[in-house]
Amino acid sequence: MSHVYKEDADRARERVEAWWNGSVLDRVVLQAPAPRVPGRALAADPNLDTSNWGQAEYRRHFTDPEVVVNRLRQRLREIHFGGESFPVMFPVSIGMVAITANFLGCPMRFVSSSTIWHDPIIRDWSRLPPLEYDAGNEWWLASQRLLRAAVEQADGYHVGCPDLNGPTEVLGLLRGN
């Protein structure tokens, strides 16, 4: 694996593997990510002005593979992955929490560059919508595109799975809390 984002990746991997095997090489395993630029938050993008954005701009921000992967790669470059922290990209945003509800037909409403609301689809328990796998679901396809692009462009980072969340969270999104 390339060491674009973490210079000591091989040594860190050895420590983590030893830890998983119940051993210690030379010290405790520790994850310590930090901004490369002191004072800069890890999760914030201070240059992103979304004040005039509509749903189309938010959709692109969250689902366009080129936009998403480039933005996240830039963010990874801004992090020092200290200790045994590793660069991991989550192309399906954690803002799209419990995307399983969207895979089942729950619509999303983009609120900000980090927040998405889900509109319930179950209003009457006696008339449930079909809750089944749909290979053509727009969020399923968007997730596949994002994950595929992130894997294809991986140059030293790992790719993380979407936040599928638990069944009660998904049901809460489908029917409302």
C-alpha positions in Angstrom: 0.0 0.0 0.0 1.2 3.5 -0.8 2.3 5.8 2.1 0.8 9.0 0.7 -1.1 9.8 3.9 0.8 7.9 6.6 4.5 7.6 6.4 4.8 4.9 9.0 2.0 2.7 7.8 4.0 -0.5 7.7 5.2 -0.2 11.3 1.7 0.8 12.5 0.2 -2.2 10.8 2.7 -4.5 12.6 1.6 -3.0 15.9 -2.1 -3.4 15.2 -1.6 -7.0 14.0 0.4 -7.8 17.1 -2.4 -6.2 19.3 -5.1 -8.3 17.5 -2.9 -11.4 18.2 -2.7 -10.5 21.9 0.9 -9.2 21.8 2.7 -5.9 22.2 5.7 -5.1 20.1 7.2 -2.0 21.8 4.3 0.1 23.1 0.6 0.3 23.4 -1.5 0.7 20.2 -2.8 4.3 20.0 -4.8 6.2 17.5 -4.0 9.9 17.4 -5.2 11.7 14.3 -4.5 15.5 14.4 -4.7 18.4 12.0 -1.4 18.9 10.0 -2.1 22.7 10.4 -2.5 23.6 14.1 -5.9 25.1 15.0 -7.7 23.7 11.9 -10.6 21.4 12.7 -10.5 17.9 11.2 -14.1 17.7 10.1 -14.8 21.3 9.1 -14.2 23.0 5.7 -14.1 26.7 6.4 -14.0 27.6 2.7 -17.3 25.9 1.9 -20.1 28.5 1.5 -23.4 26.7 1.2 -25.6 29.7 1.9 -27.1 29.8 -1.6 -27.2 26.0 -2.2 -30.4 24.2 -3.2 -31.1 20.5 -3.3 -29.2 20.0 -6.6 -26.0 21.5 -5.2 -26.3 19.4 -2.0 -27.0 16.3 -4.0 -23.8 16.8 -6.0 -21.8 17.5 -2.8 -23.0 14.2 -1.3 -23.3 11.9 -4.3 -21.1 13.0 -7.3 -18.1 10.6 -7.1 -15.6 13.1 -8.5 -16.7 15.9 -6.1 -16.8 13.6 -3.1 -13.6 11.6 -3.6 -11.6 14.7 -4.4 -12.9 16.6 -1.4 -12.2 13.6 0.9 -8.8 13.0 -0.5 -7.9 16.7 0.2 -9.2 16.3 3.8 -7.0 13.2 4.3 -4.0 15.2 3.2 -4.7 17.7 5.9 -4.6 15.0 8.7 -1.5 13.7 10.5 -2.3 10.1 11.2 -0.4 9.6 14.4 0.2 6.4 16.2 -1.9 3.6 14.7 -4.6 5.8 13.2 -5.0 5.1 9.4 -6.4 7.1 6.6 -10.0 5.9 6.0 -12.3 7.5 3.5 -16.1 7.2 3.9 -17.5 8.2 0.5 -21.0 7.5 1.6 -21.3 10.4 4.0 -22.0 9.7 7.7 -24.4 12.6 7.2 -26.5 10.0 5.3 -26.8 8.0 8.5 -28.9 4.8 8.3 -28.9 4.9 4.5 -30.6 1.5 4.7 -33.9 3.4 5.1 -33.2 5.2 1.8 -32.4 1.9 0.2 -35.9 0.9 1.3 -37.6 4.0 -0.3 -37.3 6.7 2.4 -36.6 10.0 0.7 -33.7 12.3 1.8 -33.7 16.1 2.2 -30.4 17.8 2.2 -30.2 20.5 4.9 -26.5 21.4 5.0 -23.1 20.2 3.9 -23.2 17.8 6.8 -26.9 17.2 7.6 -29.6 15.2 5.9 -33.2 14.6 7.0 -35.2 11.6 6.1 -38.9 11.8 5.3 -40.9 8.9 6.7 -42.8 6.7 4.2 -44.9 4.7 6.7 -48.0 6.7 7.7 -50.5 3.9 8.3 -49.5 0.5 9.7 -52.4 -1.1 7.9 -51.0 0.0 4.5 -47.2 -0.6 4.5 -45.2 0.2 1.4 -43.2 -2.7 0.0 -39.9 -2.9 2.0 -37.8 -4.9 -0.4 -34.5 -4.8 -2.2 -34.6 -2.7 -5.4 -31.5 -2.9 -7.5 -32.5 0.3 -9.2 -32.9 2.4 -6.0 -31.2 5.7 -6.6 -29.4 5.7 -3.2 -28.2 2.1 -3.7 -26.8 3.1 -7.1 -25.3 6.3 -5.7 -23.6 4.4 -2.9 -22.2 1.9 -5.3 -20.8 4.7 -7.5 -19.2 6.4 -4.6 -17.6 3.3 -3.1 -16.4 2.1 -6.5 -14.8 5.5 -7.2 -13.1 5.6 -3.8 -11.7 2.1 -4.2 -10.5 2.8 -7.8 -8.7 6.0 -6.7 -7.3 4.7 -3.4 -3.7 5.8 -3.2 -2.9 5.0 0.4 -6.2 5.2 2.2 -8.7 2.5 3.2 -12.4 2.8 2.2 -15.0 2.5 4.9 -18.5 1.1 4.6 -21.6 3.3 4.8 -23.3 3.8 8.2 -26.1 1.3 7.9 -27.1 1.7 11.5 -29.4 -0.6 13.6 -32.9 -1.8 12.8 -34.6 0.6 15.3 -32.9 3.6 13.8 -33.9 2.5 10.3 -37.5 1.8 11.4 -37.6 5.2 13.1 -36.6 6.9 9.9 -39.1 4.9 7.8 -42.1 5.7 10.1 -41.0 8.7 12.1 -39.9 8.8 15.7 
